[in-house]
Amino acid sequence: MKVIAIAAVSGGGKTTTVKEIKKRLLSAQTLHFDDYKFEGEVDDFYQWVLDGSNYNVWNLEPLEKDILKIKSDGNCEYLILDYPFAYCNEKIGKYIDTAIFIDTPLDIALARRILRDMKEASGKKIRNDLSQYLKYSRFAFLQMQKDIMPSSDYVIEGSANTETIVENIINIIM
């Protein structure tokens, strides 16, 4: 079984891509980072970057446990991880066979997050979120592009449509 990590910034298309890959690869299972609650999760990403961007502060044991279970079950050919860190977290990185980074321009990722997460938000809430993004969040996303993208085996253009991204990834892993 091959473990494939799909990485990107928040709003970069990880979840949509992984769900589409699963539909096309009948012998695949998926795990999604956002389905877990981890000890050591970072609340202040701006400070996290200033402190050196340590991807090992997250205790990813619950995810590791599920990876090992799926590997031991042997019921699939591929395990696709919707996972933002590629090889940068030591606990999970050792299980990954191929890491693919979806390089989504930050303006597209921001627009997707607003459309996805703020459907019912007031204009004031959206303006506040955009202000926070410009002051703090963008800094962390740039750091991820600096760390995760070069540590990945492949980089996919994230402004392409979902079908193109999925086809490119399937061609890589098969």
Buried (B, 14 or more C-beta within 10 A) or exposed (E): BBBBBBBBBBBBBBBBBBBBBBEEBEEBBBBBBEEBEBEEEBEEBBEBBEEEBEBBBBBBEBBBEBBEEBBEEEEBBBBBBBBBBBBBBEBBBEBBEBBBBBBBEBEBBBEBBBEEEEEEEEEEEEEEBBEEBEEBBBBBBEBBBEBBBEBBBBBBEBEBEEEEBBBBBBEEBE
